[in-house]
Amino acid sequence: MKKLFTLLLASCLILAVQAQITPATTGSVTGQPVVATANVTTIAQADEMLTLKETEFNFGKIPQGKPVTHIFEVINKSTLPLKIANINASCGCTTPDWEKDKVVAPGEKTNITVGYNAAAEGPFTKFITVTYNETQSKQITIKGEVWKTPGSSAPENKGLNNLKN
């Protein structure tokens, strides 16, 4: 049974590798692959359309119970208008905010404000997915470490009064 399973697995792997090497479509009787050249610049422009000054921000060490925010600057570096359709955070502790109806003209900028609720102690890394022009997307990341705040205030320093006298 093991030999049969191994043989079947090896056959599948060989077929998968062969499918990656062999062109899926051919353009003529000669068997030459079809090369699609239409809209190559449009696809390249769409990839460069939404440009972020930074794709990751590290808050460093932040106190527990103190929400923090960071503003990511978005620049439209294409010749086409840019519309941010949606922004999804990886969890409910991360809240993105942006101008939902704004269309960013070529060369213009807009901001995405990302808030993080520092309720849980420890290191964190959160991912935010920005969907724009309906089908394109980019990911930004926030991270840091939440340190636990003391449960009570510091005790009174009685020795301080002796120093004052």
Secondary structure, DSSP 8 states (H G I E B T S, - for coil): -HHHHHHHHHHHHHHHHHHHHS-S-BSSTT--B----TTHHHHHHHHHHEEES-SEEEEEEEETT--EEEEEEEEE-SSS-EEEEEEEESSTTEEEE--TT-EE-TT-EEEEEEEE---S-EEEEEEEEEEETTTEEEEEEEEEEEE---SS-----THHHHHH-
